[in-house]
């Protein structure tokens, strides 16, 4: 289609925005346009490398973040939250005062009995952090991490719980936290996406599916959404040039397509067309940057041994190594999903398998970032979407939202420190409870952002990651 034909089509498809833009010449018309089109103004302010925040709200502590997402809900009682009393009460009825009227997933209406932690805990490091003996490698970096033992959430099933953890809402359609970061801050590299997602599947538990909407941009322009890289083979499909097409020919093709898109966009001012132009250009640059990213030949044997992988094998270990390389090359937000933690039955054996998959590479990533001078301005988060019940589900544990654990490390996080607690049976977060939205507020704070000030107008409302509910920065865990 020629630019002239595209112009004719645009005239026929005149929408509310283009009509107001062309006809609202008076002050009243301009004011109405501003009210109806506030999100468009925000779109125009955020380019590929610059976010809408021109001056940070306070000095930042970090530049980038990696979220190690233990998909399926790791049991806090076999990882980071030791409960000796629960061990003593193994097989006894759970106190009805705790469980009556509470939201329970598959155990609803069944006899509820205490189920002891399946592994001993040990004190690690000079800080004496209490961590399950299954995770001795994470224990070796205990003095670098902050364990948060009083997390709680609102969603008891996997998909909405992931959605809440990623977007601040259990309802689909909201922007993910990575998309909010790119919208606010922009990205540091033009050769790779600012937000990359890696996934792996473990062997020790049911691998719950992960929907792509977990890293979507929601109502933000689509250029802010996460880009999933494949863990084996070509990381991005259809990126390579077709055989017989010279570099110059492809460059000319991209320029021509972008010129046509630009002509059309000058008439309709559609943010998605701007996104399309930018993504064509990035895809062209990625033909060089991605093969370089996936070339592990420059890594040392010591690095491969540290992570427990040669790279490129699709494992969680490989993805942790790739995450470090992405962070090193300027990617702002990397999410590493490991689908292996849904342990409704056989939790003892399943935890042994899953811990073996994640313990060593998690510690390796932390140590590697330290060695390379990236630790101090990188936020590292290890978490699931919820925890598991102190009550038995046969030989496993059900979903649990009232109290669970995570750990953080890196820039501005208090090292060798624990915060919050569940009750003696690990059921309720009773000491310094922290909601998932409090975590979001704290995460944004570390990037120099006031969570109440990073907003986006959509359908007449000013949305933010932390929503309208009360959320606060957990200042006690900050260095």
N, C-alpha and C positions, 0 to 999 in steps of 0.2 A: 504494500500500500504506500503510495506517495505521501509526502507531507501535506500536499493540498487535499488529497482524499481524507487523510486523517483529520485535517481541520474541519472538513465538511461533516465528518462523523461526530466530531466533538460538538459542533454547533447543534446537531440533531439531539445529542445526548446531554444537553445543558442541564446540570443539576442545580440544587439549591445553592450550593456554595459558589459555583461559577456565575449563576445569575446574580447573586448578591454582589459578588466581586465586580461584575461589569456594570451593574445598575445602581449600586448604593453609593452615589456620588456625594450626597449630602452628609452632614454630620450625623444625623439620626441613622442613616443607612450604614455608615461606617461603624457606629456604635453597635448596631444590631449585628453586623458582620462579626465584630469582635466577640460578642457574646456567644453567637452560634458556632464560631470557628476558633475557640480558644485553643483546642488541641492542635489545630493546623498550625497556629503560630508557634506552639511549642515544638512541633515537628520540624519547622523550618530552622529553629534555633539550634537543633542538635544535628550536627554533621557526623560523618563517619568517625572522625578522630576527636571531636570535641563534644562534650555533653552539654546539657542545658545549664549546669551549674558553672557559672563563670568564676565565682570566688567561693571556695569551700567555706563551710560554716564554722569550722575550727581546724586547727592543724591536724592533718591525717597521720595515722600511725602505720598504715599499710597501703600498698599500691595494687596488690593482686590477692586472689584467694583461690584455694583449692578445697573443694568439699568432697570428702571421702564418704559416700553415701552407702551405708550398709543396709541395702534394700531388703525388706522382709521383717524388720524389727528385731534387732539383737537383744537378747536377754541381759538386762542390767545386772541380774543376779549371778550370771556366769562370766561377767566381764569387768565391771567397774564398781559394783555396789555390794560389798560383803555384808551378809546378814546372819550372824551367829545364832540369833534367837530363832530365825526361820529354820535353821539346821536342827536346832534342839526340838522344835515342834513338828518335825517331819511326820506326816501321816495323820496329824491331829486336825480336827475341823478348823477352818478359818473362822475368826470371830465374826458373828453375824452383824455386829455393830459396824464393821468395816465394809462389808459387801452388800448388805441389804439395800435394795433400790438403786444400786450402782450399775452403770453401763458395763456389761460383759459381753464378749463376742460369742464364741461357740459353747461356752460353759454355762450360758443362761439356763436357770432352772435345774442345774445338776448339783450333786453333792460337791462341796468345795473343801478340799483338804490341802494343808500346807505341803509344799514340795521343796525339799532342802536344796540349796545350791549344790551343784554337781561337782564342783572343783574347789579346792582350797585356794585361799587368797594369800598373797605375800606382800611384804613391805619392800618397796623398791626405791633406790636412790637415797641421797642424803635427806630428801624431803619426806621419805617414808610413805610415799603414796601407796594406797592399798589397791592392788590390781590382781585379777585372777592369774593363777600360775600358768594358765594356758597361753598368756600373752607376755611371755618373758622378754621378748624383743621390744615391745612397747614399754615394758617395765624398765628397759635399759635407757629409755629417754624420759623416764618419769619426772626428772627434774626440769624438763623443758615443757611439760604439758600442764594444763589446768583442767581438772576433772569437775564437771558440773553434774551433781547427783540429784537434782530436784526439778528436772524438766517435766513438763506436763503439756498435753495437747487435747484437742476436742474431738478428733476423728478416730474411730476404732477400727475401721477397715482400711486396707492397704492403699488403694488408689486415692480416696479423699484425704487420707493422712499424709501421703506424699504431696498431694496438691496443697494442703495447708502448710506443710513444711517449706515448700518451694515458693508459694505465692502469698502466704498470709491468710488465705481463705480456703475453705473446703469446697467451694464452688468453682467449677472449671471456668476458664475464660479470663482469669486475671494474669498479669505479667509475672514471670518468674523473677526471683531475686537477682539472678544474673542479668536479666533484661533490664531491671531497674538500675543496676550498677552501670551498664553501658549507656542507658538513657541519661543518667545523671553525670557520668564522668567521661563518656566516650571511651575509645580504646587507644592503646599505645602503639599498636602495630597496624600497618595497612596491608601486610602480606599474609596475614592469617586472621581468622575471625577473632573477635574479642571475647567470645564465649564458646567454649568447646566442651562437648560431652563425650565421655568414654564409658562403655559398659562391658561387663564380664559376667559370666555365669559360673557359680561355684558348684561343687559336687556334694556339699554336706547338708542341703536342705531344699525345700521346694522353691523354685525360682519364679517368684511372682512377676508377671509382665510389668513393664514400665512404659507408660504412654509418652509419646513425644510432646504432648502438651505440658509435661512437667518442666520442660525448658523453653516453652513457647513465650512469645512476647505479648500475648493477650491483645489488649486494645492499644498497646504501644505499636509504633511502626515495626514491620516485620524485620527490619535490619538489625533489631536488637535481640532477636531470638538466638538461642543456642544452636550450634551446628554439631551434629553427631558425627564423630569420626569412627570408622570401622576399626576394630582392634586387630584384624588380620587382613592381609591382602591390601588392595588399594584403599586408603583411609577415606577418600572421597570419590564417589562413583562419577564417571563421565568427565573427569577433570583433564585427562590427557588429550593431547591433540590427535585427531584422526590421522592415520597413516597417509602420507602423501600431501599433507597440508603444511606448507612452510610457515614458520613463525610470522613472517611479514604479512602473509595472506590472512592469518587469523587475527593479527593486530588490526588490519584494515577492516575486517568484518566486525570486530568488537566496536571500533570507532564509528562505523556506519550505523550499527544498531543503536548505539548510544546517542548518536546525532538525531536519529528518527524519534527515539524515546524522548529526547530533550525537546524536540519541536512539539511533540504532543503534550508534554508536561507544561510547556509554556502557556498552553491554552487551558488545561484543566487543573494544573497545580495539584496533582495527586501524589501523596507521600509514597505510595507503593511504586510509582514509576521511578521516583528518586532512588528508592531501595533497589529496584531492578537495575538501574544504571550502575550503582555502586557495586552490586554483586557481580555483574559482568566484568567490571574492572578488577575486582578482587579475585575472581576465579582465574582470570588471566595471569595475575601475579602469583597465585597459588600453584600454578603449573611448575614454578621453580621452587617456591618455599616449602611445599608439602613433601616432595621427594627428598629434599635436604633434611626436613624434620624427621623423616622415617629412616634416614641413613644412620644406623647405630654403630657404624664402623669406627667412629671416633671415640666411642666409650671404652673405658679400660676394663680389663678382666676383673679388677677389684670392684668396679661399679656393678658389673653383671652378677658377681658373687654376692654383693651386698643385697641386691634386690631379689636374687634367686631366679633370674630370667635372662635370656640373651636378647630380649626385646622382640616385639612383633609376633608373639605367640598367642595373643588374645586373652592372656591371663590377667588377673588383678595386678600381679607384680609387674607385668609388662606395661599396663596402663599407668601405674604409679611412676615408672621410669619415663613414660611418654608425657605424663603430666608435668614432671620436672622440666622436660625439654620445652614444652609449650610455655610454661611460666617464664623460662629463661629467654624465650624469644618474644616476650611482650604480651602474651595472651593474659587478659585481665582476670578471667574467671574460668576455672576448669572444674568440671564435675565428674567424679569417678564413681559410677554405680557398680556395686558388686551384689548380684542377685543370688542370695544363698542363705538367708537368715530366717526363713519362716519355719520354725522348729516346733510344730504342734505335737510331734511324737519323736521318740528316740533322741532327745536333746543332748544327752551325754556324748554319744558317738558323733552326732552331727556337729556339735560345737568343736570337737577335736579336729574334724576335717576342715571346717570353715576357719577356725583360728589358725590352722597351719597355712591356709591360703592367704590370710591378710596380715598376720602378725609381723612377719619379717619385712615385707615390702612397705608397710606403713611406717615402721621405725626407720627403714632405709631412706624413705622420702624425707622425713624430718631431718635426719643426719646429713643427707645430701644437700638439702637447702641450706643447712648451717655451714657446711664446708664451702659452698659456693657464694656465700655472702648474701643469700636471698631470704634467709629465715626472718630477719628483723623487719622486713617490709612485706611479708607474706602472711596472710591469715590462713591457718590450717584448721579444718573442722572435720571431726570424725563423729558420725551420728547415724542413727536409723530414724524411721518415721514415728516409731513408738517403742515401748518395751514389751516385756512378757510378764504374765501373771505369776505371783507367788504361789498360786494354786496349781495343782497338778492337772494336766490334761492327758491322762494316761501316763506315758513316760516323757511328755513334753509340756509346753506352756502355751497358753492362749495369748491373744493380743491384749495389751495393757496400756492405758493412756494416763493413769493417775500419777505415775511417777516413773521416770527412767533416766538414763545417764547419757552423756556425750563428753567428748573432750575437745579442747581448743588449744592451739599453740601458735607461736609466731609473734609478729609485731604487736606490741602493746598489751599482750596477754600476760597475766601474772604467772610465772613458771613455778612448777613444783608446788601447786596449790590446789586445794579442793574447796568447793563451795556448794552449800545446800545439802539436804539429806531427805531420804524417805523415812517412814516410820520403821520400827524394829522388824517388821515383816516384809518391807520393801513394797508396800501397797500404795500409800499416799505420799506425795511430796509435802512434807510438813515443815521443813526448815528452809527458809528463804526460797520458796517456790519460784520457778522461772518458766513462763509460758513461751511457746515457740515464737510468738510475736516479740517478746522481750529479746530473744536471740536476734531477731531481724533488726531491732532498734540498735542493739549492741554492734552487730556487724556493720551497719551503715555508719555508726559513730566512729568506728576504727578507720573508715575511709574518709573521715572529715565531713560527714553528712549528718545533719539533723533530720531524723526520720519524719518529723512533722512538716518539714519544709520541702521535701522531695515529693512533688505531687504532679498529677497529670489530669487535665480536665477531659472528661469523657461523658457524653450524654448529660451535660449540665452539672456533673458532680466532680469534685476534686478528689481523685483517688490517690492512695499511697500504699506502700508495701505493708505497713503495720495497720492499715484499716482505720476504722473509727473507734475501735476498742482501745482501752487503756493499754499502753505498752511503755516500758521504761528501759533505759540503758542499765545493764548490770555492771555498775561502776566498780563493784567490789572485786571483780575478776580482772580488772585492768591494772596493768603495771603503772 
